[in-house]
């Protein structure tokens, strides 16, 4: 998996702390965008699903992830230290998403369908990686089949929510991703990432709206920072 190592600014550790043996900003991002908006029912232990119930839950998850959009809304993120951040997101499958953090956070994450970039307006740096080497690929691909594309580690029901635990089948990424699907339509509303050290990052999608179209300029990525270039605060 590609290594995208943001340089400088210790505050990035809040949102993109490296996984053990890795320093992939997108893994950390997905491991973090989920837990804040957990429903009160999540305080109880989820009920593992088996047999037909498990198969139906996975089928519902695949359908939810296969919705092309376009969508827009807000996101809230919380890390294992309780620090929070938020911003706006724009999503269009296959492959396109933009997470723009609210000021004063200078970060923006953009996928143009093939490349994912982490842009820091304060440091004037851009780090990039192929979309297929990041966990975003599973959430953004056109034909989603989580049993084919990932190792399913758990499927459980928690109140009105379905929780699906996933792991990189190649073993290149140390950590677990848990997707939470809410409501009768089983819409993806949050995900939780747990790294090899047990650190949890949660991300919740809020005020999600389906829209007729999105400006494609939202998904344009910038050129990467040249190797050896100095970042200027």
ZIPEZI-V731771 format. One record per residue. N is the residue number from 0. RES is the residue in one letter. PHI is phi as a letter, one per 40 degrees, with the letter a starting at -180 (none if undefined). PSI is psi as a letter, one per 20 degrees, with the letter a starting at -180 (* if undefined). D_FIRST is the distance of its C-alpha to the first C-alpha in Angstrom with 1 decimal. Layout:
n=N res=RES phi=PHI psi=PSI d_first=D_FIRST
n=N res=RES phi=PHI psi=PSI d_first=D_FIRST
This chain:
n=0 res=X phi=none psi=p d_first=0.0
n=1 res=X phi=c psi=q d_first=3.8
n=2 res=X phi=b psi=p d_first=6.4
n=3 res=X phi=b psi=o d_first=9.4
n=4 res=X phi=b psi=n d_first=12.3
n=5 res=X phi=d psi=p d_first=15.5
n=6 res=X phi=c psi=q d_first=18.4
n=7 res=X phi=g psi=a d_first=21.8
n=8 res=X phi=f psi=n d_first=23.4
n=9 res=X phi=c psi=i d_first=23.0
n=10 res=X phi=c psi=i d_first=23.5
n=11 res=X phi=c psi=h d_first=19.9
n=12 res=X phi=d psi=h d_first=19.3
n=13 res=X phi=c psi=h d_first=21.4
n=14 res=X phi=b psi=h d_first=18.9
n=15 res=X phi=b psi=l d_first=15.5
n=16 res=X phi=d psi=p d_first=16.0
n=17 res=X phi=c psi=q d_first=13.1
n=18 res=X phi=c psi=q d_first=12.1
n=19 res=X phi=c psi=p d_first=13.3
n=20 res=X phi=g psi=j d_first=11.3
n=21 res=X phi=a psi=r d_first=8.8
n=22 res=X phi=a psi=l d_first=9.9
n=23 res=X phi=c psi=o d_first=8.1
n=24 res=X phi=d psi=h d_first=11.3
n=25 res=X phi=c psi=h d_first=10.8
n=26 res=X phi=d psi=g d_first=10.1
n=27 res=X phi=c psi=h d_first=13.3
n=28 res=X phi=c psi=g d_first=15.0
n=29 res=X phi=c psi=h d_first=14.9
n=30 res=X phi=c psi=i d_first=15.8
n=31 res=X phi=b psi=i d_first=18.8
n=32 res=X phi=c psi=k d_first=20.5
n=33 res=X phi=b psi=h d_first=22.7
n=34 res=X phi=c psi=i d_first=25.2
n=35 res=X phi=d psi=g d_first=27.8
n=36 res=X phi=c psi=k d_first=29.4
n=37 res=X phi=d psi=p d_first=29.7
n=38 res=X phi=c psi=r d_first=33.1
n=39 res=X phi=c psi=h d_first=35.8
n=40 res=X phi=c psi=h d_first=35.6
n=41 res=X phi=c psi=i d_first=32.2
n=42 res=X phi=c psi=h d_first=34.3
n=43 res=X phi=c psi=r d_first=35.3
n=44 res=X phi=c psi=p d_first=33.2
n=45 res=X phi=c psi=q d_first=31.5
n=46 res=X phi=c psi=o d_first=33.1
n=47 res=X phi=d psi=q d_first=30.8
n=48 res=X phi=b psi=q d_first=31.4
n=49 res=X phi=b psi=r d_first=32.0
n=50 res=X phi=f psi=c d_first=33.3
n=51 res=X phi=c psi=h d_first=34.3
n=52 res=X phi=c psi=g d_first=33.5
n=53 res=X phi=c psi=g d_first=29.9
n=54 res=X phi=c psi=g d_first=29.6
n=55 res=X phi=c psi=h d_first=31.3
n=56 res=X phi=c psi=g d_first=29.0
n=57 res=X phi=c psi=h d_first=25.9
n=58 res=X phi=c psi=h d_first=27.7
n=59 res=X phi=c psi=h d_first=28.5
n=60 res=X phi=c psi=g d_first=25.0
n=61 res=X phi=c psi=g d_first=23.9
n=62 res=X phi=c psi=g d_first=26.9
n=63 res=X phi=c psi=g d_first=26.1
n=64 res=X phi=c psi=i d_first=22.5
n=65 res=X phi=c psi=i d_first=24.0
n=66 res=X phi=c psi=p d_first=26.4
n=67 res=X phi=c psi=h d_first=25.8
n=68 res=X phi=g psi=b d_first=27.5
n=69 res=X phi=c psi=q d_first=27.9
n=70 res=X phi=b psi=q d_first=27.9
n=71 res=X phi=a psi=r d_first=28.3
n=72 res=X phi=i psi=b d_first=29.1
n=73 res=X phi=b psi=q d_first=28.4
n=74 res=X phi=b psi=q d_first=25.7
n=75 res=X phi=b psi=p d_first=26.2
n=76 res=X phi=b psi=p d_first=23.6
n=77 res=X phi=b psi=p d_first=24.5
n=78 res=X phi=b psi=a d_first=22.7
n=79 res=X phi=c psi=i d_first=23.7
n=80 res=X phi=c psi=j d_first=26.3
n=81 res=X phi=g psi=j d_first=28.0
n=82 res=X phi=c psi=p d_first=27.2
n=83 res=X phi=b psi=q d_first=27.1
n=84 res=X phi=a psi=q d_first=26.1
n=85 res=X phi=a psi=r d_first=26.7
n=86 res=X phi=i psi=a d_first=26.8
n=87 res=X phi=b psi=q d_first=26.9
n=88 res=X phi=b psi=q d_first=24.5
n=89 res=X phi=b psi=p d_first=24.8
n=90 res=X phi=b psi=p d_first=23.1
n=91 res=X phi=a psi=o d_first=23.6
n=92 res=X phi=c psi=q d_first=22.0
n=93 res=X phi=c psi=p d_first=20.4
n=94 res=X phi=g psi=i d_first=17.5
n=95 res=X phi=b psi=p d_first=19.4
n=96 res=X phi=a psi=q d_first=19.7
n=97 res=X phi=b psi=p d_first=21.0
n=98 res=X phi=b psi=o d_first=21.2
n=99 res=X phi=b psi=o d_first=23.9
n=100 res=X phi=c psi=q d_first=24.9
n=101 res=X phi=c psi=q d_first=28.6
n=102 res=X phi=c psi=q d_first=30.1
n=103 res=X phi=c psi=j d_first=30.2
n=104 res=X phi=c psi=p d_first=26.4
n=105 res=X phi=c psi=j d_first=25.1
n=106 res=X phi=c psi=q d_first=21.7
n=107 res=X phi=b psi=p d_first=20.8
n=108 res=X phi=b psi=p d_first=17.7
n=109 res=X phi=b psi=p d_first=17.9
n=110 res=X phi=b psi=p d_first=16.3
n=111 res=X phi=c psi=j d_first=18.3
n=112 res=X phi=h psi=h d_first=17.2
n=113 res=X phi=b psi=h d_first=14.4
n=114 res=X phi=b psi=p d_first=13.2
n=115 res=X phi=b psi=p d_first=12.8
n=116 res=X phi=b psi=q d_first=14.6
n=117 res=X phi=b psi=o d_first=15.7
n=118 res=X phi=b psi=p d_first=19.3
n=119 res=X phi=b psi=o d_first=21.6
n=120 res=X phi=c psi=h d_first=25.2
n=121 res=X phi=c psi=g d_first=26.6
n=122 res=X phi=c psi=i d_first=24.5
n=123 res=X phi=f psi=l d_first=24.3
n=124 res=X phi=b psi=q d_first=20.6
n=125 res=X phi=b psi=p d_first=17.9
n=126 res=X phi=b psi=p d_first=14.1
n=127 res=X phi=b psi=q d_first=12.1
n=128 res=X phi=a psi=q d_first=8.8
n=129 res=X phi=c psi=p d_first=9.0
n=130 res=X phi=d psi=h d_first=10.2
n=131 res=X phi=c psi=i d_first=8.7
n=132 res=X phi=c psi=j d_first=5.1
n=133 res=X phi=b psi=q d_first=7.3
n=134 res=X phi=c psi=i d_first=10.1
n=135 res=X phi=c psi=h d_first=12.6
n=136 res=X phi=d psi=g d_first=12.2
n=137 res=X phi=c psi=h d_first=14.1
n=138 res=X phi=c psi=i d_first=16.7
n=139 res=X phi=b psi=i d_first=17.3
n=140 res=X phi=c psi=r d_first=17.3
n=141 res=X phi=c psi=g d_first=20.8
n=142 res=X phi=b psi=n d_first=21.3
n=143 res=X phi=c psi=p d_first=20.0
n=144 res=X phi=a psi=n d_first=20.5
n=145 res=X phi=c psi=h d_first=18.9
n=146 res=X phi=c psi=h d_first=20.1
n=147 res=X phi=c psi=h d_first=18.6
n=148 res=X phi=c psi=i d_first=15.2
n=149 res=X phi=a psi=r d_first=14.7
n=150 res=X phi=c psi=o d_first=16.5
n=151 res=X phi=c psi=o d_first=19.5
n=152 res=X phi=c psi=h d_first=20.6
n=153 res=X phi=a psi=q d_first=23.6
n=154 res=X phi=b psi=p d_first=25.9
n=155 res=X phi=a psi=q d_first=28.7
n=156 res=X phi=b psi=p d_first=31.4
n=157 res=X phi=b psi=n d_first=32.3
n=158 res=X phi=g psi=c d_first=35.4
n=159 res=X phi=c psi=j d_first=34.8
n=160 res=X phi=b psi=q d_first=31.0
n=161 res=X phi=b psi=p d_first=28.6
n=162 res=X phi=b psi=p d_first=25.5
n=163 res=X phi=b psi=o d_first=22.6
n=164 res=X phi=c psi=p d_first=20.1
n=165 res=X phi=b psi=q d_first=16.7
n=166 res=X phi=a psi=q d_first=13.9
n=167 res=X phi=c psi=o d_first=10.6
n=168 res=X phi=c psi=h d_first=12.3
n=169 res=X phi=c psi=i d_first=9.8
n=170 res=X phi=g psi=j d_first=10.0
n=171 res=X phi=c psi=h d_first=6.5
n=172 res=X phi=b psi=p d_first=7.5
n=173 res=X phi=c psi=o d_first=11.0
n=174 res=X phi=i psi=r d_first=13.3
n=175 res=X phi=b psi=q d_first=15.4
n=176 res=X phi=b psi=p d_first=16.0
n=177 res=X phi=b psi=p d_first=19.7
n=178 res=X phi=c psi=p d_first=21.1
n=179 res=X phi=b psi=p d_first=24.8
n=180 res=X phi=b psi=p d_first=27.0
n=181 res=X phi=b psi=q d_first=30.5
n=182 res=X phi=g psi=r d_first=33.9
n=183 res=X phi=d psi=h d_first=35.4
n=184 res=X phi=c psi=i d_first=33.0
n=185 res=X phi=f psi=l d_first=30.0
n=186 res=X phi=c psi=p d_first=28.4
n=187 res=X phi=c psi=p d_first=25.0
n=188 res=X phi=b psi=i d_first=26.1
n=189 res=X phi=a psi=q d_first=23.7
n=190 res=X phi=a psi=q d_first=20.6
n=191 res=X phi=b psi=p d_first=19.9
n=192 res=X phi=b psi=p d_first=16.8
n=193 res=X phi=b psi=o d_first=17.5
n=194 res=X phi=c psi=r d_first=15.3
n=195 res=X phi=c psi=h d_first=15.8
n=196 res=X phi=c psi=i d_first=18.8
n=197 res=X phi=g psi=j d_first=20.4
n=198 res=X phi=c psi=p d_first=20.1
n=199 res=X phi=b psi=p d_first=20.6
n=200 res=X phi=b psi=p d_first=19.9
n=201 res=X phi=b psi=q d_first=21.8
n=202 res=X phi=b psi=p d_first=22.0
n=203 res=X phi=b psi=p d_first=25.1
n=204 res=X phi=c psi=p d_first=26.0
n=205 res=X phi=b psi=q d_first=29.7
n=206 res=X phi=f psi=l d_first=32.4
n=207 res=X phi=c psi=p d_first=30.3
n=208 res=X phi=b psi=p d_first=32.3
n=209 res=X phi=c psi=p d_first=32.1
n=210 res=X phi=b psi=q d_first=33.1
n=211 res=X phi=c psi=h d_first=34.4
n=212 res=X phi=a psi=r d_first=32.0
n=213 res=X phi=b psi=q d_first=29.8
n=214 res=X phi=c psi=o d_first=30.0
n=215 res=X phi=c psi=i d_first=27.1
n=216 res=X phi=c psi=h d_first=27.1
n=217 res=X phi=c psi=h d_first=25.4
n=218 res=X phi=b psi=j d_first=22.2
n=219 res=X phi=c psi=p d_first=22.4
n=220 res=X phi=b psi=q d_first=19.7
n=221 res=X phi=c psi=r d_first=20.8
n=222 res=X phi=c psi=q d_first=20.0
n=223 res=X phi=c psi=q d_first=17.6
n=224 res=X phi=c psi=p d_first=19.3
n=225 res=X phi=d psi=q d_first=20.2
n=226 res=X phi=d psi=p d_first=18.8
n=227 res=X phi=g psi=i d_first=21.5
n=228 res=X phi=c psi=q d_first=23.1
n=229 res=X phi=c psi=p d_first=24.7
n=230 res=X phi=c psi=p d_first=24.4
n=231 res=X phi=b psi=p d_first=27.8
n=232 res=X phi=c psi=* d_first=28.6
